[in-house]
Amino acid sequence: MTYASAPATTGAPARALPVRLTGVGRSFPASSGAGSRAVLAGVDLEVRAGEIVALLGPSGCGKSTLLRLISGLDAPDAGSVTIDDRPVQPVDQRCAVAFQEPRLLPWRTIAHNVQLGLPRGTDRAAGRARVSHLLGLVGLDVAGGLRPRQVSGGMAQRASLARALSRTPGVLVLDEPFGALDALTRLRMQDLLLDVHGAEPTTVILVTHDVDEALFLADRVVLLGSDGRGGAAGVRDIVTVPGRRPRDRAHPRLAELRADLLEGLGVPRHHETPTAPRSTP
C-alpha cells in the first residue's frame, strides 16, 4: 500500500545528516541505591547521511538509551555523540523522535497534533501547507479534522510520524514505532516508512525487536549486547543488508541473515535431521 503523494512546493526537507558515536558510555544509579550500573560502554558507530540503521538487541541492553543519547534527550557519561560533526545538544533540534505510543494530545485534532512539531516561528501559511502535505504523505488527508480517539492505532501512529517529520529533521529517531500494532498494520507501516523516506530522505535510526522488520527496512542492522557476564552493552556485530529497498520479504538471503541475527540474540538454530528414504517392499 502506497500513501506517498506528490512532493510539496513548500517546506522542503532538510538534508539528511550523519551521526557518529565514539566511545559512548552511560551508567545509571544501581537499584540498591549504592553505586551505579553501566548500561552502555565503548559504543562506536557511524551512521551515514540518508541511511536507515536498525538497532537490535535483548531487552535492557540499552537500545532506547542509545536513541535518547542521539536525540539529546540524555547525555553520555563517556565518549561523544555528534550530528554532522557537531556535538549533540539537549533536545537537539536537528533530530525528531517518534515512540511506540503515538502520544497525541487527545483534545487536539490530528492536524493540530502534526502542527505541534513545526519549528517555532514557522509562517502560518507555510505551516498549513506543510501539515497538509504531510497528512497526504501518510494517508491522513481526510482525517485531519478528527480527534485521536476517532482514529485507529495505525492512523494515530501515522500522525505521530507526520508530526516528527514536520520539523524537517536531519535525523529521525524511532523507538519501536510499530511495536504496538497488529501484524497486518505493522507491515503496512513498514511500507509507509519506506515511502516517506523516499519522498523526504533523512537519516533514520530505529529500535526494533523484530528481526524481519530490521532486515526489510534497514541498510545495516546493529546488534547490541553485553559480553554475556552481565556487563555493559556495546556493538557486537553490524550486518549489511543486501539488495535495494523495497526488498522481497521472502528472499532466501534475508532468511539466512535472519537465522544469523537470531543466533546472535541467543536463539539457537534448529537443523532438521534428514530422514532415510523408505525402502520399497
KAFEN-V412251 format. One record per residue. N is the residue number from 1. RES is the residue in three letters. PHI is phi in whole degrees, -180 to 180 (* if undefined). PSI is psi in degrees with one decimal (999 if undefined). Layout:
# KAFEN-V412251
n->N res->RES phi->PHI psi->PSI
n->N res->RES phi->PHI psi->PSI
This chain:
# KAFEN-V412251
n->1 res->MET phi->* psi->128.6
n->2 res->THR phi->-113 psi->127.4
n->3 res->TYR phi->-105 psi->-14.2
n->4 res->ALA phi->-63 psi->138.2
n->5 res->SER phi->-109 psi->-176.3
n->6 res->ALA phi->-65 psi->148.8
n->7 res->PRO phi->-60 psi->146.2
n->8 res->ALA phi->-74 psi->154.2
n->9 res->THR phi->-91 psi->-7.7
n->10 res->THR phi->-130 psi->163.1
n->11 res->GLY phi->67 psi->45.8
n->12 res->ALA phi->-60 psi->137.3
n->13 res->PRO phi->-65 psi->149.6
n->14 res->ALA phi->-68 psi->158.0
n->15 res->ARG phi->-69 psi->148.3
n->16 res->ALA phi->-66 psi->145.1
n->17 res->LEU phi->-121 psi->144.0
n->18 res->PRO phi->-79 psi->154.1
n->19 res->VAL phi->-126 psi->138.0
n->20 res->ARG phi->-134 psi->130.8
n->21 res->LEU phi->-116 psi->129.3
n->22 res->THR phi->-128 psi->114.1
n->23 res->GLY phi->57 psi->35.8
n->24 res->VAL phi->-75 psi->133.6
n->25 res->GLY phi->-137 psi->150.6
n->26 res->ARG phi->-149 psi->130.6
n->27 res->SER phi->-124 psi->155.4
n->28 res->PHE phi->-132 psi->157.6
n->29 res->PRO phi->-57 psi->139.6
n->30 res->ALA phi->-67 psi->149.8
n->31 res->SER phi->-62 psi->-25.5
n->32 res->SER phi->-75 psi->-12.1
n->33 res->GLY phi->89 psi->-5.6
n->34 res->ALA phi->-114 psi->123.8
n->35 res->GLY phi->77 psi->-160.2
n->36 res->SER phi->-139 psi->163.8
n->37 res->ARG phi->-122 psi->120.6
n->38 res->ALA phi->-78 psi->125.8
n->39 res->VAL phi->-99 psi->-43.2
n->40 res->LEU phi->-126 psi->145.6
n->41 res->ALA phi->-153 psi->133.6
n->42 res->GLY phi->61 psi->36.9
n->43 res->VAL phi->-82 psi->118.0
n->44 res->ASP phi->-117 psi->125.7
n->45 res->LEU phi->-159 psi->134.6
n->46 res->GLU phi->-119 psi->127.1
n->47 res->VAL phi->-113 psi->122.0
n->48 res->ARG phi->-75 psi->153.0
n->49 res->ALA phi->-60 psi->128.7
n->50 res->GLY phi->85 psi->-1.2
n->51 res->GLU phi->-81 psi->152.0
n->52 res->ILE phi->-108 psi->118.9
n->53 res->VAL phi->-121 psi->131.0
n->54 res->ALA phi->-107 psi->137.7
n->55 res->LEU phi->-104 psi->123.0
n->56 res->LEU phi->-119 psi->151.0
n->57 res->GLY phi->168 psi->163.4
n->58 res->PRO phi->-65 psi->159.5
n->59 res->SER phi->-58 psi->136.9
n->60 res->GLY phi->85 psi->6.3
n->61 res->CYS phi->-87 psi->0.3
n->62 res->GLY phi->101 psi->15.2
n->63 res->LYS phi->-62 psi->-51.8
n->64 res->SER phi->-66 psi->-34.8
n->65 res->THR phi->-60 psi->-41.5
n->66 res->LEU phi->-63 psi->-40.9
n->67 res->LEU phi->-63 psi->-39.9
n->68 res->ARG phi->-65 psi->-35.5
n->69 res->LEU phi->-68 psi->-39.4
n->70 res->ILE phi->-67 psi->-37.7
n->71 res->SER phi->-88 psi->-4.0
n->72 res->GLY phi->83 psi->12.0
n->73 res->LEU phi->-81 psi->-9.5
n->74 res->ASP phi->-152 psi->168.7
n->75 res->ALA phi->-129 psi->143.4
n->76 res->PRO phi->-75 psi->154.5
n->77 res->ASP phi->-82 psi->-25.8
n->78 res->ALA phi->-144 psi->153.6
n->79 res->GLY phi->80 psi->-168.2
n->80 res->SER phi->-142 psi->152.1
n->81 res->VAL phi->-127 psi->125.2
n->82 res->THR phi->-127 psi->149.7
n->83 res->ILE phi->-122 psi->122.3
n->84 res->ASP phi->56 psi->39.4
n->85 res->ASP phi->66 psi->16.5
n->86 res->ARG phi->-121 psi->139.4
n->87 res->PRO phi->-57 psi->143.4
n->88 res->VAL phi->-66 psi->137.1
n->89 res->GLN phi->-102 psi->159.8
n->90 res->PRO phi->-56 psi->129.4
n->91 res->VAL phi->47 psi->63.0
n->92 res->ASP phi->-63 psi->125.7
n->93 res->GLN phi->-73 psi->-11.2
n->94 res->ARG phi->-79 psi->-10.6
n->95 res->CYS phi->-111 psi->153.0
n->96 res->ALA phi->-132 psi->147.6
n->97 res->VAL phi->-125 psi->137.4
n->98 res->ALA phi->-128 psi->136.4
n->99 res->PHE phi->-106 psi->176.9
n->100 res->GLN phi->-62 psi->-40.0
n->101 res->GLU phi->-92 psi->135.8
n->102 res->PRO phi->-61 psi->-31.7
n->103 res->ARG phi->55 psi->46.6
n->104 res->LEU phi->-85 psi->147.2
n->105 res->LEU phi->-75 psi->117.9
n->106 res->PRO phi->-66 psi->-22.8
n->107 res->TRP phi->-90 psi->-2.3
n->108 res->ARG phi->-107 psi->153.7
n->109 res->THR phi->-72 psi->167.0
n->110 res->ILE phi->-57 psi->-44.5
n->111 res->ALA phi->-62 psi->-41.6
n->112 res->HIS phi->-68 psi->-34.2
n->113 res->ASN phi->-65 psi->-41.3
n->114 res->VAL phi->-65 psi->-38.7
n->115 res->GLN phi->-61 psi->-28.7
n->116 res->LEU phi->-62 psi->-22.4
n->117 res->GLY phi->-84 psi->-8.9
n->118 res->LEU phi->-63 psi->144.6
n->119 res->PRO phi->-59 psi->145.0
n->120 res->ARG phi->-59 psi->136.3
n->121 res->GLY phi->88 psi->5.8
n->122 res->THR phi->-63 psi->133.1
n->123 res->ASP phi->-57 psi->139.4
n->124 res->ARG phi->-59 psi->-46.9
n->125 res->ALA phi->-66 psi->-42.4
n->126 res->ALA phi->-65 psi->-36.5
n->127 res->GLY phi->-64 psi->-44.0
n->128 res->ARG phi->-62 psi->-41.0
n->129 res->ALA phi->-66 psi->-39.5
n->130 res->ARG phi->-66 psi->-45.0
n->131 res->VAL phi->-63 psi->-43.4
n->132 res->SER phi->-61 psi->-41.9
n->133 res->HIS phi->-63 psi->-44.9
n->134 res->LEU phi->-68 psi->-37.8
n->135 res->LEU phi->-62 psi->-39.3
n->136 res->GLY phi->-67 psi->-38.4
n->137 res->LEU phi->-62 psi->-37.1
n->138 res->VAL phi->-101 psi->12.1
n->139 res->GLY phi->76 psi->27.6
n->140 res->LEU phi->-118 psi->22.2
n->141 res->ASP phi->-64 psi->-24.7
n->142 res->VAL phi->-98 psi->1.8
n->143 res->ALA phi->-114 psi->6.9
n->144 res->GLY phi->-60 psi->-29.7
n->145 res->GLY phi->-89 psi->-1.4
n->146 res->LEU phi->-86 psi->158.1
n->147 res->ARG phi->-90 psi->157.3
n->148 res->PRO phi->-52 psi->-35.4
n->149 res->ARG phi->-69 psi->-14.4
n->150 res->GLN phi->-95 psi->1.8
n->151 res->VAL phi->-122 psi->163.0
n->152 res->SER phi->-76 psi->170.8
n->153 res->GLY phi->-62 psi->-39.8
n->154 res->GLY phi->-65 psi->-39.8
n->155 res->MET phi->-67 psi->-39.0
n->156 res->ALA phi->-63 psi->-38.7
n->157 res->GLN phi->-70 psi->-33.9
n->158 res->ARG phi->-65 psi->-38.3
n->159 res->ALA phi->-64 psi->-39.2
n->160 res->SER phi->-62 psi->-40.7
n->161 res->LEU phi->-65 psi->-42.3
n->162 res->ALA phi->-63 psi->-40.2
n->163 res->ARG phi->-62 psi->-42.2
n->164 res->ALA phi->-64 psi->-38.1
n->165 res->LEU phi->-75 psi->-19.3
n->166 res->SER phi->-62 psi->-21.0
n->167 res->ARG phi->-81 psi->-3.4
n->168 res->THR phi->48 psi->61.3
n->169 res->PRO phi->-74 psi->151.3
n->170 res->GLY phi->-79 psi->-23.9
n->171 res->VAL phi->-136 psi->127.5
n->172 res->LEU phi->-110 psi->120.6
n->173 res->VAL phi->-109 psi->124.5
n->174 res->LEU phi->-124 psi->119.1
n->175 res->ASP phi->-103 psi->96.7
n->176 res->GLU phi->46 psi->56.6
n->177 res->PRO phi->-64 psi->-23.4
n->178 res->PHE phi->-116 psi->11.7
n->179 res->GLY phi->-65 psi->-26.2
n->180 res->ALA phi->-95 psi->4.4
n->181 res->LEU phi->-96 psi->157.1
n->182 res->ASP phi->-70 psi->164.6
n->183 res->ALA phi->-59 psi->-45.8
n->184 res->LEU phi->-68 psi->-44.3
n->185 res->THR phi->-63 psi->-35.9
n->186 res->ARG phi->-62 psi->-44.0
n->187 res->LEU phi->-62 psi->-40.4
n->188 res->ARG phi->-66 psi->-37.6
n->189 res->MET phi->-68 psi->-33.8
n->190 res->GLN phi->-63 psi->-45.0
n->191 res->ASP phi->-61 psi->-41.3
n->192 res->LEU phi->-61 psi->-43.6
n->193 res->LEU phi->-59 psi->-40.4
n->194 res->LEU phi->-67 psi->-37.8
n->195 res->ASP phi->-61 psi->-45.1
n->196 res->VAL phi->-65 psi->-42.4
n->197 res->HIS phi->-64 psi->-34.8
n->198 res->GLY phi->-70 psi->-35.9
n->199 res->ALA phi->-80 psi->-35.3
n->200 res->GLU phi->-135 psi->77.3
n->201 res->PRO phi->-59 psi->131.9
n->202 res->THR phi->-149 psi->168.9
n->203 res->THR phi->-80 psi->128.7
n->204 res->VAL phi->-120 psi->127.2
n->205 res->ILE phi->-124 psi->118.4
n->206 res->LEU phi->-129 psi->146.4
n->207 res->VAL phi->-99 psi->135.2
n->208 res->THR phi->-149 psi->152.2
n->209 res->HIS phi->-99 psi->-2.0
n->210 res->ASP phi->-98 psi->108.7
n->211 res->VAL phi->-62 psi->-41.9
n->212 res->ASP phi->-62 psi->-40.1
n->213 res->GLU phi->-62 psi->-44.5
n->214 res->ALA phi->-60 psi->-44.6
n->215 res->LEU phi->-70 psi->-31.1
n->216 res->PHE phi->-74 psi->-38.3
n->217 res->LEU phi->-92 psi->-38.7
n->218 res->ALA phi->-91 psi->151.8
n->219 res->ASP phi->-78 psi->-36.8
n->220 res->ARG phi->-139 psi->147.9
n->221 res->VAL phi->-116 psi->124.4
n->222 res->VAL phi->-103 psi->120.3
n->223 res->LEU phi->-96 psi->117.3
n->224 res->LEU phi->-101 psi->148.6
n->225 res->GLY phi->177 psi->170.5
n->226 res->SER phi->-94 psi->-178.5
n->227 res->ASP phi->-80 psi->4.8
n->228 res->GLY phi->91 psi->-4.3
n->229 res->ARG phi->-110 psi->20.1
n->230 res->GLY phi->81 psi->13.3
n->231 res->GLY phi->-81 psi->-174.6
n->232 res->ALA phi->-66 psi->151.6
n->233 res->ALA phi->-87 psi->152.5
n->234 res->GLY phi->-145 psi->-171.6
n->235 res->VAL phi->-81 psi->115.8
n->236 res->ARG phi->-92 psi->-31.2
n->237 res->ASP phi->-163 psi->152.2
n->238 res->ILE phi->-130 psi->121.6
n->239 res->VAL phi->-110 psi->123.6
n->240 res->THR phi->-86 psi->125.8
n->241 res->VAL phi->-89 psi->123.8
n->242 res->PRO phi->-76 psi->159.3
n->243 res->GLY phi->89 psi->157.4
n->244 res->ARG phi->-94 psi->148.7
n->245 res->ARG phi->-78 psi->149.1
n->246 res->PRO phi->-76 psi->140.2
n->247 res->ARG phi->-94 psi->159.9
n->248 res->ASP phi->-78 psi->115.0
n->249 res->ARG phi->-60 psi->-24.1
n->250 res->ALA phi->-99 psi->12.2
n->251 res->HIS phi->-64 psi->135.9
n->252 res->PRO phi->-58 psi->-35.0
n->253 res->ARG phi->-65 psi->-37.0
n->254 res->LEU phi->-67 psi->-34.0
n->255 res->ALA phi->-64 psi->-38.6
n->256 res->GLU phi->-65 psi->-45.6
n->257 res->LEU phi->-65 psi->-35.3
n->258 res->ARG phi->-60 psi->-44.8
n->259 res->ALA phi->-63 psi->-40.3
n->260 res->ASP phi->-63 psi->-45.4
n->261 res->LEU phi->-68 psi->-40.8
n->262 res->LEU phi->-62 psi->-38.0
n->263 res->GLU phi->-65 psi->-38.6
n->264 res->GLY phi->-65 psi->-24.5
n->265 res->LEU phi->-89 psi->1.8
n->266 res->GLY phi->97 psi->9.7
n->267 res->VAL phi->-95 psi->113.6
n->268 res->PRO phi->-69 psi->150.5
n->269 res->ARG phi->-74 psi->147.3
n->270 res->HIS phi->-119 psi->110.8
n->271 res->HIS phi->-97 psi->130.4
n->272 res->GLU phi->-75 psi->136.4
n->273 res->THR phi->-89 psi->118.6
n->274 res->PRO phi->-63 psi->140.7
n->275 res->THR phi->-98 psi->143.1
n->276 res->ALA phi->-70 psi->142.7
n->277 res->PRO phi->-65 psi->143.3
n->278 res->ARG phi->-73 psi->135.9
n->279 res->SER phi->-79 psi->146.0
n->280 res->THR phi->-87 psi->125.6
n->281 res->PRO phi->-67 psi->999
